[in-house]
Amino acid sequence: MCGISGIVTPDEGEDLSLSLGRMIGVQTHRGPDSHGRWLGRFGRQSIALGHNRLSILDFTANSNQPTISRDGRHVLVYNGEIYNFVELREELKALGIQFHSKGDAEVVLQSLLVWGEAALDKFNGMWAFAWLDLDEKRLFLSRDRFGEKPLYFYSATRAIYFSSEIKGILAGSSERFAVNTRVAARYIHQSLLDAQDETFFAGIKCVPAGCNLILDLSGDPVVPTTRVVRYWSPAVQDEFEGDIATRVDRIRETFVDAVAIRLRSDAPVGALLSGGIGSSSIAGAMRQILGPHEELHLISGVSDDARFSEEPFIDEMTAYLGCRSHKVAWRPTGREAFDLLETVTYFNDEPVGDFTTVFHYLLMKQAKDLGIKVILSGQGDDELLCGYRKYLGFYLQQLIRDGKWYAATMILGKFAARRTIVSQFNTADARRYLPTFFQKPRFEILGPSLKENDSRMDVGLGGGSVIDRQIADLNRLSIPTQCHYEDRMSMAQSREIRLPFLDFRLVKLLLPLATELKLKDGWTKWIFRKAMEHHMPPKITWRRDKMGFNNPQSVWLKNEFKEQVDEILSGDLLVVSSGLLNRVGLRRTYEAYCKQGAGQGRVRYQDILQPIALETWMRRFESHLSIEHLASCAEREGMFRLASTHH
């Protein structure tokens, strides 16, 4: 796991080297073990490539980067892990390729030299890399299938910058950026993060997951032309042949192997354990792979509030495995919480979704304190297996739309009798999946800069199937957000997160599965529960509720954090002065939230927290933002409306 940086510009000299140095320096947390750089010139372009290394495989200097071919015509800076690098290296050795390191970066470069872009189809892992190919006169940027590893770029007047983190581009370009009002509006309206290629910084974009960005170095333009090429999309056709028992066996075998290859590391490996199906399955698979006597390094987040605590399930699972989990509890004051929010926002580069991101930061700190450098996490299981309660609503909607009323009634009845999803229904949360009319907030919190920017995305079922909606979560609405905060919070502590559920072989098996094999007999994730039932105790395999790494932030915002929230909403706010949000609407929304009961009313805790998170982000990155541009736009709009009213 590492960080990469790069600049392509016609300019050369000390300024280029200094800019690259700033990009490397600001990402030191991504790779504190070594730094490397390559600078050269090709045609009219100067090219600078930088690397921050976090040593996971082969701790020797042989695996330091940039990685350069023998003829000097190919240079690679690479962030990620190719888990099947062992098999790929043997395949390349059989072709006569010699290796000088035991890491995977050299395998990546040699694979590209032998197979070209087709090498990506062979990679099982997560990656973001820049490959300078002087034979083809191009700079080839690639991002893994699901966007587990970040990669951003910005085209300036005389340069293209790219980096693992947005702050790398901010440091390298030294420019100020306007707030992207489309992205901000979706965040405030719908709690959407990373739902588009754009970022909160206008002009800075991400390379889309499953895509390559190719810079043509053969022409004369001051800035090279770029094009985005998609190399992978999730399969939607179920190509598996066999009965249910065979499917169950294949899913279990594939999942266990996905865990096994993610245990490949020269550094200590652990896992997050929440007590849910996904994380418990990972821990159970680790026990099978490592044997009964190997120590399992498990880390869990717990709460002293029984309504939000999964500690009984964590204890059940660790007793079954014959080990213990290192527990992290967090009961902060308002001041502590918002101080941490500011710290976390810096590493996140953009506003956070909620305090779950803060809690994840603390879990990664615990991993660092324990010396665990690699951590497996269960993200992705809910999206692939219809684990979220919203999927039952989508499934019922699909059945009713298809005229299958009896089937819909039977399924709803089974879930009601099982007391699983139905008992966890929350009206405020469900509102975001309804048509726009039902999403209208009680109080208007948008300022003039956002009020007219109605760029809301359809987050409901739309006209597609449940599987189509799962793909939307995979591509836009869920997985990108989770990958973002898990990567940033782990990297903030120089830790590496690995996600077995996003093994592309497992995704190919699970995603196209008929919905009735995922939502069956009143259970979510039914077929996966069957596949892994011998790796977990029954109380875990067949538990009814779903919680995840939750915390009582919805309660804290009304009580422990109230003084701090009141202080923030009453003070000077950049979100107000820039015209993004409306102070009166914010105050009224918070007052209404404090009065409504738990799980009731139209105000979600995100409606309170996310405006504050947006303000925190603007304060933290104020020196990189062109806020006065927004303010002047808002002022002009206000004057126009005033003149129209007088007229």
N, C-alpha and C positions, 0 to 999 in steps of 0.2 A: 504494500500500500504506500502510495507516494503522492507527490504533487508535481504537476508539469506546468511549464510556462513557455511562451513563445512570442516573437515579434517578427513580422515581415514588413520591410520598409525600404525605400530607395536610399534612405539616410544611413550613414555609417559613422563610426568613430566612438568617442568616449560616452556621448549621450546615450547611445544604444546600449552599451555595456552597463551604464548606470541604471537605465530603465529595467533591464533584465535583472540586475542585482536587486532592485526593489521588489520585483515580482517574486523572486526566489525568497527574499528575506521575509516578506509578509506571510508566506506559506510555510514557515519553518515548522510549525506544529504538525503539518502533514508528513514531514520527513526530517526529523532532527538528526538522523544518523549520518548523513552525508549530503553534500550539495555538489552539483555538477553543471557545467554549461558548455555549449558549443556555439561559436560564432563563425560565420563564413559569408561569402558573397557568391551569387550565381546570377549571371546576366546583370540586369539593372537592380536586382534586389539584394539587400542585406538580410540575413536570416539569423536569428538568435534563438537558441533553444535552452531551456533551463530545467533542472530536475531537483526535487527534494526527495531523499530516500528514507523510508521506514523499512528497516531490514526485517524481513519475515522468512525468506529463503536465502540460504548461502550468505552468511554474515561477512564474508571476505570482500575485499575491494574488487575482486573479479566481477562482481555483480553491480558495481556502481554504474551509474548512467550519467550522460548519454551513452548508448550502445552504438558502436560504429562498425560498419563492415570492413573487411580487410582492405578493400580497394578505396575506402573512404567515400564512396558514392552513395552510401545509405546511412542515415543517422536516425536513431529512435530514442524518444523519451516516452516513458510508459508508466501508467498508474493502474494498479489492479493486481489480480491474480488469475492466471489460467490454470485451473485445477487439474486438468489433464495434461499438464506440461511433461510429466514423466513419460506417458505413452507417445506424445508427439516427438519428444527428443529421441526415443528409440526408433521411431519411424524415420526421422531425419538422419540418424546415424546409419541406418540401413541404406540410405542414399549416398553415403560417403561424407556427410557433414561432420565436422569436428567441433567440439565445444570446449570452451575454456572456463566456464563457470558452472555452478550447480543450481543456478536460479532459473526463473522463467523468462526474464527479459530477453536473454539471448535466444531462447526458443521462439519467442514471438518474432524477433527480427529474422531469424533463419527461416521460419515458416512463411513469412511474407516474401522473402527472396525466392523461395522455391515455388510456392503456390500462388503468390500474389494475393489479390483480394479474396480469392477462394479460401484462403487460410481462415478467414473469419468464420466460415461454416464449420470448421474443425474445432474452433476454440470453445471450451466449456468453462466459462468463468465470467469475470467482470473486468471491464477495462475502459480506459480512455487513453489514447496514445496519439502521438504525432510522429509520422514517418516521412522523413525527407528523402525523396527518391529522385536523385539527380539524373538518373538514366531516363526516367519518364518526365522530368522537368516539372515536378509537382510536389506539393506538401499535402500529405494525406492524413486527415484527422479522423479518428474513429471512436465511436462510443458503443458500449455493450448493448445487448438486445433489450434490456429492461431499464437502462439508465442508472444502474447501481452506482457507477462512478461518474462524477460530474465533469463537464467540459463546456466552457463558455468562450464566446468570441465577440469581438467588437471591431467594426470597420471604421477607422478614423479617416481623416482627409489624406494623410500620407502614411498610414500604417494599418496593419491588421494585428490585433492582439488576441491571444488565446491563453486560457489558464484554467486550472482545476477549480479555482474559486473566483468569485466576482472580485474580491478584494485584490487579487493579483492584477486584474485589468485596471482597477482604480489606481493602484500603485504605479503600474507601468505607464499608463497614459497621462496621469496627473490632470485629467480633465474633470469637469463638473457635469453631472447628468441630471436631466429633468426626471421627475417622478413619472413613471408610466401610469397614466390615469386609467387605462383599460385594465391593467393588472390590479391596480389598487381597488378599482370598483368591483371587480369580481371577488376580491378578497373580502371586502366589507359586505357586499350583497350576499355572497354564497359561501364564504369561508374557503374559497379555492386558492390553493397554492400550487405552483409548478404545473398549472393546467394548460399552459401554452409555452411556446418556445421563447417568448419574451420574458424579461425579468422586471422587477420593480424599477430598475435603472433603464430609462429609455435609451435604446440603441444597443444595449448588451443583451445577447441572446445565448441560449444553450444550443449545442448540437443535439438534435433530437435523438432519443433512444433508438437503437437499431439502425442508425444512419452513419454515413461518412460525409465529411465536409472536405471537398477537394479544392485546393488553391492551385491555379494554373500559373506556373512560373515561366512559361515560354513566351509570353507576349510582352508588349511594350507599356501597358498601363502603369501609372504610378503605383496603384494598389492592385494586386493580382485579382482576377475574376475568381469567383467562388461558385460552387454548386453543391447542393445537398443531394445525396443519393441514398435511398433506402435499400438496405441489403437483407433485412429480415422483418417479417410480420408474424404474429402468432397464428398458429393453425386453427381453423374454425371447423374443419371436417374431422369427424371421429373415424380414424383409419384403423382402430384396434379391432382385431377379430378374436372372439373368444367369449365364453360365458362369464357370469358375474364372479365366480370363484377365481377364474384365470385373471380377470381384471384386478381383483383384490390383491392377488399374489404379485402381479406385475407392478402395481402401484407401490406396494411395500418394498419390493426389491429395488426399484428405482429410487425411492426416497432414501432408503438406507445407504445406497451407493452415493447419492447426492451428499449425504452427511459425511460419508467416509472420505471422499476426495476433498472435502472442505476441512478435514482434519490434517491435511498435509501442511506441515509448517515446521520450521526449525526453532520457533518460539512457542511458548506455552499457549494452549488453546482452551477456551472455556465456552460457556453458553449462558444466555439469559433464560431464566425459568420464571414464568408468570403463574403457572398452575393451570394454564389453558391447554387445549388440545395440541396446538402447533408447537409451542416451546417444550411441552412435556414429551411430544413425539421425538423431538431432536435429542433430548436428554436420554430417552429410552433407546434410541438408535445408537447413541454414543456408548451406552453401557454394553450393548450387544457387540459393537465393533472393538472396543477397547478391552473387553473382558471384565469379569466380576471383581477383580482386585485393583484395577487402575483407578486412581483418584480422579473424580470428575470435578472440574472447576465451574461451579454454578453460581450465578448472581441473580438476586431477586429484589424487586421493589415491593415494599409492604407499607401498609397504612395502619395507624392505631384506631382508625374509624372502621368499625365492623361492616358498615354499609359498603365500603370500598375495598375491603381487605380480601386478598386471595391467599393469605398466609395458611389457612387450613389445607388448601389444595396443594400449596407448595410443600408443606410438611408431609402430606400424604404421598406425594411423588418422591421426595427425597428418602422417605422411609422405605419405599418400594425399591429404590435404586441402591439403598445402603450407603448413602452419603449425606452431606449437608449442603445447604446453599448459604452463601454470604448475603445477608439481608441488608438492604438499605432502606431506612425509614426517613421520612422528611415531613416535619411539622413546622414550617417556617412562620416567622412574623411577616407582616406586610412589607416591612423595610427589607428584610432578608430576601424575600421572594422577588421583589422588583429590582434589587441590586443584581441578583442572579439573572433575572430576565435581561438586563442590559448586557451582562457578560456573554450570555448565550446568543443574544442577537448579533453581537460582533462576529462570532464564529459562524452563525447561520447565514450571514450576508443579507438576509431578507427578514421581514417580520415572521415570528413563529406563529403556529396555529393555536397553541395553548401551552399550559405548564407541563404537559407531557414531555415536551422537548427539554425543558429544564430538568425534569426528573431523569431523562435519558442521559443528560450530561453528567448527573451525579452518579448514575450507574457506571458510566465509563470511567469516571474518576475512581470509583471503587475497583474496577478492573485494573487500572493503572497502579493503584496502591498495592494490589495483590500480585502484581507482576504478570498479569494475564494480557498478552499482547494481541491475541486473536479471539474474537467472540462470535459465536453463531447465534443468529436471531431468527425468529419464526415469522417475520413479515412475509406476506404474500399468501398465506394459507386461507385467509378469509375471502380474498378476491377470487381465488381459484376454486374454492369449495362452498361458496355462498354462505359464509359464516356470519356476515352481518345481518341484523334483523331486517334491514331494508330489502334484502333479496326475497324474503317471503312475500312482501308486498308486491314486488315486481313479478314474481311467479304467479301470484293470484291474478294480477292485472293481465298478464299474458294469457292465462287460461280463460278468463272471462272474455277478453277480446276475441279469443278463438271460439267462443261459444261453449266452452267446457265448464259449465256452471256446476255440474255435479262433482267433477273432479276438484274444482276449487273449494267447494263446500267440504268435501271429505278431507282435503289437506289441511284446511284451516281448523277443522274439528280435531284432527290428530295433534296439531301443534297446541291447541287450547287444552286438550286433555293431558298432554305431556308437560304443560306449564313451562315451556321453554321461551321462545321468542315473544309470544303474545303477551306474556306477563311483564316483559321489559319495554313495552311500548311507551314512547315519549312524544307527546303531541308537539312540543316546541321543536324537537329535532326532526320529526317527520315532515314538518311544514316545508322544509327546503326542497323536498322531492315533489311537491305539488305544483300545479300550474302557477304562473306568475301572479295571478289575481290573489291566490291564497298566501303568497309570500310577502305581500305588502306589509311592511312594519307598522307598528302602532304609532311610532313617532319618526319623523324624518330626521335622520342624522347626517345626511349627505350635504356637503357644501356645494357651492356653484361649480367648482372644478370637477366634481364627480356626478352631480345631479343629472346632467344630460348624457352621461356616458353609460347608457344602459346596454352593456355588452354581456349580459348574463348568458351563461351556457346552460343547455338543457341537461340537467343532472338526473332526470327521471328516466323511465323506461323508453319514452319516445315511441317510435313505431317498430322497434326491433324486438329481439328476443332477450331472454335473461342472459344468454351467452354473449350477445352483443353488448349488453350493459356491463358484463364482467370485463370484456375487452376494453370498454371505455374506462373502467377503473384501472385496468392494467396500463393503459396508454396515457391517460390524462388526469383522472379524477382522484386517484388514491395512491397507487404505487409510486408515482413520481414524488409526491409529498413525503411519503415514508422513507424512500431512499435518500431524499435530500437531508432530512433531519438526522437519520441514523448515520449517514456518512459524515456530516459536519460535526455532530456531537462526539462520535468516536475519534475523528481526526483531531478534534480540539484537545483530546487527551493522548494523541498519538497511538490510538488503538485501531485495529482493523475489524470491521463487521463483515460477516459472510452470511448469505441468505440461501439455505438449501432449497426452500420452496420455489425459488426463482431459477433453479436448474432447468434449462430449456427442455431437457428430456421429460422432466416431470410435468412441466407446463403443457407439453404436447399431449400427455396422457390425461391430465385433469381438466384443462380448459374446455375442450370440445365435448366432454361427457354430458349426457342428457341430464337436465336439471333434476329429474325425478330420482337420480342416483346420488345427488347432493342433498336435496331436501326430501327426505323419505321417512315415513312413519313418525313424524313429529320431531325429527332430528335434523339439525344442520350438519354438513360435512359427513353425511352418513357413510359413504363408501370409504372415506379415509379412516373414520373411526373403526370400521370393520378391518381395514388393512393393518392398523396399528394396535388393535385391542390386546394383543399379547405382549406389548412393550410398555403397557401402563396399567395401573390398577383400575378396576371398574369405576371407582368414584371419579376418576379423571376422564376415562374414555367416554363415559355416558353421563357426564355432568350436564345439567340443564342450562345453567346460566352462562353468560359470557361477560367478562369484565376486562381482561387484558391488563396492561400496565396503566391502571387508572389511578386517579387521586381525587380527593374531594374538593377540587378547585371550584366547582359550582357552589359549594357551601362556603368555602373560604372567601370568595368574592363578596358575599353578603355580610360576613362576620369578621374573621381575622384580618382580612385585607381592606375592610371598609374605610378605615381612616386614610389609608394610602390611596385608594381609588378616589375618594373625595378630594384629597389634596391634588392629585393629578388633574382631575376634571375641572378644578377651580383655578388652576394656575395657567401660566402662559403655555399655549399649545401650538406647536408648529402645524399640526393637522388642521387647526382652525385658521391661523394667520395665512396659511397657504391656500385656503379655500377648499380643502379636501373634505372637511367634516364640519358639522354644525354643533356648537357647544350646547345650545339649549336642548336640542334633540338628544344629545348624549346624556345630559343630566336627567331628562325625563325618562329616558330608556332605563337608566340605572335605578332610578327611584321605583319604576314599575317592576324591575327585576327583583329588587329587595322585598317587595310586597308579595310576590307570587310564591306559591308553594312549590316544593320540589317536584320536578317533572310536570309541572303545570304551567299554564300561561303561554304567551306567544314569544317571550324573550328568552333566548338561549344564552348560556354563559359566554359563548363566543361573541355575541352581540355587544358584550361589555369588554371582554378581554382583548379582542382583536383591534378595536380602535386604539386601545392603550398600547398594544404591541406595535401598531403602525407608528404611533407617536414615538415610542422607544427607538424604533429603527431610524426614524428621521433625525432624532437627536444624536444617535450614535454615528450616523454617516452624514451629518450635516455639512461637513467640510467637503464632501464629494457630491453634494446635491445642488442643483440650480433651483432653489426654493423660491427665490425672488421672481422667477419666470412664472411659476404657478400663482404666486400672490398677485402679480400684475394682471394676469388673465382673469383671476377671480374678481379683482377690483374693477376691471373694465366691464365684466359681465354685470356686476352689481350696479355700476353707473348706468349701463344700458337699460336695465330693468327699472331703475328709478326714473330715468327719463321717459320710458314708455308709460309708466304709471302716471306721471304728471301730465303727459300728453292726453 
